[in-house]
Structures are given as C-alpha cells and as structure tokens.
C-alpha cells in the first residue's frame, strides 16, 4: 500500500525537502485559482471584466492603474494575513525537526504560510517571491522592504484599493509586491538569490540516500515545483512522495497519492 510505503520512507529519512504549490493552501481555506472558473469564483468582479489570473498577475497594472493592481494584491495580502495555515504544516515541521540532517522548503507560494507555521526563514526558498515584501516600482535603488506595517484597504465590490497606496521609503514612489509576475522584467530577485544560496549550501551537506521529498499541491500549469522535486530526488537517489488531488502522476519508483495535503499528511503521521 502506498501510504505504508510512504510512512516507511518518512520514518527513515535523514533529511526532508518539502516542496509545495498552490494546492497546499487550499486546505487552509485559500481560493483555488486553478483555471478561470476557480479564479472567478473567488473574485466575481474579475469575471465581469473577463480577466483571469494570468491577466491580473501582470506588473503592467502598476503603471496603468495602480488602484486596480493593488486591489488584487492588497486583497490577497489581507487574506493571507488573516488565514491560519492548516495542521499539515505542523506535521511537516515536526518531521523536519526530527530529521538528523534537517529540512528545507521549496515553494512557489507567496503567502508566507510556512513562516507563519513556524518554519525557519533560513530554511525556506520562495522561488516566486513573497507578498509580505515590497519593492519600488521605479527601481530607485531601494532594497526590498518588509510589508508588515503596511495596511491596504480594498473596496471588494470594485476590487479597487483605496488611497493611500504602498510607497517606497526612499523615493516615495509607488511600491509593488516582491513577487515574480507573468512577463515580469522588473522583479527584484535579490532576496530570492539569498534564499537560493542557503538552499544550495544545505544540499551540499547531503549524501546519496539521505533525502525524501514530500511534495504537496504542486500542479503542472507552472511546473517549477514539480520539476525541482524530481531533479533533487534523482540527484540524491531519493524518492518523491507526491500528494496531489488532481495531478498525482509521477514517474516510476516514486510514490503518488491522489488526495488533499492536510488529510494525507495526517494519515502519514498516524502511527497506527
């Protein structure tokens, strides 16, 4: 049985790589942006305009219509701040702390929920950035800055942000989230580079057979996370436990579980 085999892998792992995509957050109550239908269900005002997630996650809005841009990202920031990470995060953290060679998180999620759940910031690689960090739209030289003291009010009927909008602490021009958007040539990747360096340093401490990759909710639309899971498992002769409700398929010699993240992690953590 796949569950029993996965339990045995987890029990004997010396190190864990936890990889996660958007499906990881669905069990916490976050919207499912899979396809326009899922996105429009979460954001009816965009359905009326015929704008999907890819159209909205575009840096051009910050130049063309800042209130519209911050309506989308401000609403998401508030949602991520208000939402509590589900219990599956706690299970992963427990496993990671028990492993003799530790853990690292590789995620495309920008919600900051691994940090919120207690994972060390030094052991997280957010490959697409974080909504909890901002950068200057004008690229004035200001370093990426923390958004914790910024409050954004959004009219949920129009999805327009109310003034004042977030600004750069140096030039006082408009700020934007430090997130890699679609067609984004202005993303400041300096924070991501630091995380990448830490990640590579951790990997350099591992030997063949040390690592088990536990992947949660990573889809194929933007396959960055799935690719990372497979590359690292091959490099270290480890295995992937892929947990994915809709797209569980994986190549031979790895484990595939077609279910949600929270329920599966609870089952894997059950000693009975």
C-alpha positions as CSV (number, residue, x, y, z in Angstrom):
1,X,0.0,0.0,0.0
2,X,1.3,3.4,-1.0
3,X,0.5,5.0,2.4
4,X,2.5,2.4,4.3
5,X,5.4,2.7,1.9
6,X,5.4,6.5,2.3
7,X,5.3,6.1,6.1
8,X,8.4,3.9,6.0
9,X,10.3,6.4,3.8
10,X,9.4,9.3,6.1
11,X,10.4,7.2,9.2
12,X,13.8,6.5,7.8
13,X,14.6,9.9,6.2
14,X,17.7,11.7,7.3
15,X,16.7,14.9,5.5
16,X,13.5,16.3,4.0
17,X,12.8,18.6,1.1
18,X,9.3,19.9,1.4
19,X,8.0,21.2,-1.9
20,X,4.7,23.0,-2.2
21,X,2.5,24.7,-4.8
22,X,-0.9,26.4,-4.5
23,X,-2.8,23.2,-3.6
24,X,-1.0,23.3,-0.2
25,X,-3.0,26.4,0.7
26,X,-6.5,25.2,-0.4
27,X,-6.9,23.2,2.8
28,X,-6.3,26.3,4.8
29,X,-9.3,27.9,3.1
30,X,-7.4,29.9,0.4
31,X,-9.0,30.2,-3.0
32,X,-8.3,27.6,-5.7
33,X,-7.1,29.6,-8.7
34,X,-6.9,26.6,-11.0
35,X,-8.4,27.8,-14.3
36,X,-10.5,30.9,-14.8
37,X,-13.6,29.3,-13.3
38,X,-11.8,28.8,-9.9
39,X,-10.4,32.3,-10.1
40,X,-13.6,33.9,-11.0
41,X,-15.5,32.1,-8.2
42,X,-13.1,33.7,-5.8
43,X,-13.2,37.1,-7.5
44,X,-16.5,37.8,-9.2
45,X,-15.6,41.4,-10.2
46,X,-12.9,40.0,-12.5
47,X,-15.3,37.6,-14.1
48,X,-17.5,40.5,-15.2
49,X,-14.4,42.0,-16.8
50,X,-13.3,38.7,-18.3
51,X,-9.9,38.9,-16.6
52,X,-8.2,35.7,-15.5
53,X,-5.4,35.1,-13.0
54,X,-2.7,35.5,-15.7
55,X,-4.1,38.8,-16.8
56,X,-4.3,40.1,-13.3
57,X,-0.9,38.9,-12.2
58,X,0.8,41.3,-14.6
59,X,3.1,44.1,-13.5
60,X,1.8,46.5,-16.2
61,X,-1.2,47.2,-14.0
62,X,1.0,49.1,-11.5
63,X,1.8,51.5,-14.3
64,X,-1.6,51.6,-16.0
65,X,-3.9,51.6,-13.0
66,X,-2.2,51.3,-9.5
67,X,-5.5,51.2,-7.6
68,X,-6.6,48.2,-9.7
69,X,-3.3,46.5,-9.3
70,X,-3.3,47.0,-5.5
71,X,-6.9,46.0,-5.3
72,X,-5.9,42.5,-6.4
73,X,-2.7,42.2,-4.4
74,X,-3.9,44.1,-1.4
75,X,-6.9,41.7,-1.1
76,X,-4.6,38.7,-1.4
77,X,-2.2,40.2,1.2
78,X,-5.1,40.7,3.7
79,X,-6.4,37.2,3.0
80,X,-3.0,35.6,3.6
81,X,-2.5,37.6,6.8
82,X,-6.0,36.5,8.1
83,X,-5.8,32.8,7.2
84,X,-4.3,30.2,9.5
85,X,-2.1,27.5,8.0
86,X,-3.7,24.1,8.3
87,X,-2.4,21.4,10.6
88,X,-0.5,19.7,7.8
89,X,2.2,22.4,8.1
90,X,2.7,21.4,11.8
91,X,3.2,17.8,10.7
92,X,5.8,18.7,8.1
93,X,7.6,20.9,10.6
94,X,7.7,18.1,13.2
95,X,9.2,15.7,10.6
96,X,11.8,18.2,9.6
97,X,12.9,18.9,13.1
98,X,13.2,15.2,13.8
99,X,15.4,14.5,10.7
100,X,19.1,14.3,11.6
101,X,20.2,16.4,8.6
102,X,17.2,18.8,8.8
103,X,14.9,20.1,6.2
104,X,14.4,22.8,3.5
105,X,11.2,24.2,2.0
106,X,11.0,24.9,-1.8
107,X,7.7,26.7,-2.7
108,X,6.2,28.7,-5.4
109,X,3.6,30.1,-2.9
110,X,3.9,33.7,-2.0
111,X,1.6,33.6,1.1
112,X,4.3,33.3,3.8
113,X,2.4,30.4,5.4
114,X,5.5,28.3,6.1
115,X,7.0,31.1,8.1
116,X,3.6,31.7,9.8
117,X,3.5,28.0,10.7
118,X,6.9,28.2,12.5
119,X,9.4,27.1,9.8
120,X,12.7,28.8,10.0
121,X,13.0,31.7,7.5
122,X,16.6,30.5,6.8
123,X,15.2,27.1,5.6
124,X,12.7,28.4,3.0
125,X,13.2,29.1,-0.7
126,X,10.3,31.1,-2.1
127,X,11.1,30.8,-5.8
128,X,8.4,33.3,-6.9
129,X,9.0,35.8,-4.1
130,X,6.7,36.9,-1.2
131,X,3.7,39.1,-0.9
132,X,4.9,40.1,2.5
133,X,7.8,42.0,0.9
134,X,7.6,45.0,-1.3
135,X,9.9,46.7,-3.9
136,X,10.0,50.1,-5.6
137,X,8.2,50.3,-9.0
138,X,10.6,53.0,-10.1
139,X,13.6,50.8,-9.3
140,X,15.2,53.8,-7.4
141,X,17.8,51.6,-5.7
142,X,15.7,51.0,-2.5
143,X,16.3,47.4,-1.2
144,X,13.3,45.0,-0.8
145,X,11.5,46.0,2.3
146,X,9.1,44.2,4.7
147,X,5.4,44.9,4.3
148,X,4.4,44.2,7.9
149,X,3.5,47.8,8.8
150,X,1.5,48.4,5.6
151,X,-2.3,48.3,5.6
152,X,-4.2,48.2,2.4
153,X,-8.0,48.8,2.2
154,X,-9.8,47.4,-0.7
155,X,-13.4,48.0,-2.0
156,X,-14.5,44.4,-2.6
157,X,-17.3,45.5,-4.9
158,X,-14.9,47.2,-7.3
159,X,-11.7,45.5,-6.3
160,X,-10.0,48.9,-6.2
161,X,-7.6,49.8,-3.4
162,X,-8.2,52.9,-1.5
163,X,-5.6,55.6,-1.0
164,X,-3.0,55.7,0.3
165,X,-1.3,53.0,-1.7
166,X,2.0,51.5,-0.6
167,X,5.0,53.7,-1.3
168,X,8.8,53.3,-1.5
169,X,10.5,54.5,1.7
170,X,13.3,56.1,-0.3
171,X,11.7,57.9,-3.3
172,X,8.1,57.8,-2.1
173,X,7.0,56.5,-5.4
174,X,4.7,53.6,-5.8
175,X,5.6,50.2,-4.4
176,X,4.6,46.7,-5.6
177,X,4.8,43.2,-4.1
178,X,8.2,41.5,-4.5
179,X,6.5,38.7,-6.5
180,X,7.5,37.3,-9.8
181,X,4.5,38.0,-12.0
182,X,3.8,37.0,-15.6
183,X,6.0,38.8,-18.2
184,X,7.8,40.5,-15.2
185,X,11.2,42.1,-16.2
186,X,11.2,44.4,-13.2
187,X,11.2,41.8,-10.4
188,X,13.9,42.3,-7.9
189,X,15.3,38.8,-7.3
190,X,18.0,39.7,-4.7
191,X,16.0,38.1,-1.8
192,X,15.4,35.0,-3.9
193,X,19.2,34.8,-4.6
194,X,20.0,34.8,-0.9
195,X,17.4,32.0,-0.3
196,X,18.8,30.0,-3.3
197,X,22.3,30.3,-1.9
198,X,21.2,28.9,1.5
199,X,19.3,26.1,-0.2
200,X,22.4,25.1,-2.3
201,X,24.5,25.2,0.9
202,X,22.1,22.8,2.6
203,X,22.0,20.5,-0.3
204,X,25.8,20.3,-0.3
205,X,25.7,18.8,3.2
206,X,23.7,15.8,2.0
207,X,24.7,12.4,0.6
208,X,23.0,9.9,-1.7
209,X,20.0,8.3,0.0
210,X,19.7,11.0,2.7
211,X,16.7,12.8,1.3
212,X,13.0,12.2,1.0
213,X,11.0,14.8,-1.0
214,X,7.4,15.4,0.2
215,X,5.5,17.4,-2.4
216,X,2.1,19.0,-1.7
217,X,-0.3,20.5,-4.2
218,X,2.2,21.4,-7.0
219,X,0.5,21.4,-10.4
220,X,1.6,21.3,-14.0
221,X,0.5,24.7,-15.2
222,X,3.7,26.3,-13.8
223,X,5.7,23.1,-13.2
224,X,8.6,24.8,-11.3
225,X,8.0,22.9,-8.0
226,X,7.3,19.5,-9.6
227,X,10.5,19.8,-11.6
228,X,12.5,20.7,-8.5
229,X,11.1,17.7,-6.6
230,X,12.1,15.3,-9.4
231,X,15.6,16.8,-10.1
232,X,16.6,16.7,-6.4
233,X,15.3,13.2,-5.9
234,X,17.3,12.0,-8.9
235,X,20.4,13.8,-7.8
236,X,20.4,12.3,-4.3
237,X,18.9,8.9,-5.3
238,X,15.9,9.6,-3.1
239,X,12.2,9.4,-3.6
240,X,9.3,11.8,-4.0
241,X,6.0,11.4,-2.2
242,X,3.7,13.4,-4.4
243,X,0.5,14.5,-2.8
244,X,-1.9,16.0,-5.4
245,X,-5.6,15.7,-5.6
246,X,-5.9,16.4,-9.4
247,X,-2.5,15.8,-10.9
248,X,-0.8,13.0,-8.9
249,X,1.0,11.3,-11.8
250,X,4.8,10.7,-11.4
251,X,7.4,8.5,-13.0
252,X,8.2,5.0,-11.8
253,X,9.9,4.3,-8.4
254,X,8.3,7.3,-6.7
255,X,5.0,7.5,-4.7
256,X,1.8,9.1,-5.8
257,X,-1.1,9.9,-3.6
258,X,-4.3,11.4,-5.2
259,X,-5.7,13.3,-2.2
260,X,-5.5,16.6,-0.5
261,X,-2.5,17.8,1.5
262,X,-3.9,18.1,5.1
263,X,-5.8,14.8,5.1
264,X,-2.9,12.9,3.6
265,X,-0.3,14.3,5.9
266,X,-2.4,13.4,8.9
267,X,-2.7,9.9,7.6
268,X,1.0,9.6,7.0
269,X,1.7,10.9,10.6
270,X,-0.7,8.4,12.1
271,X,1.3,5.6,13.7
272,X,-1.4,3.1,13.8
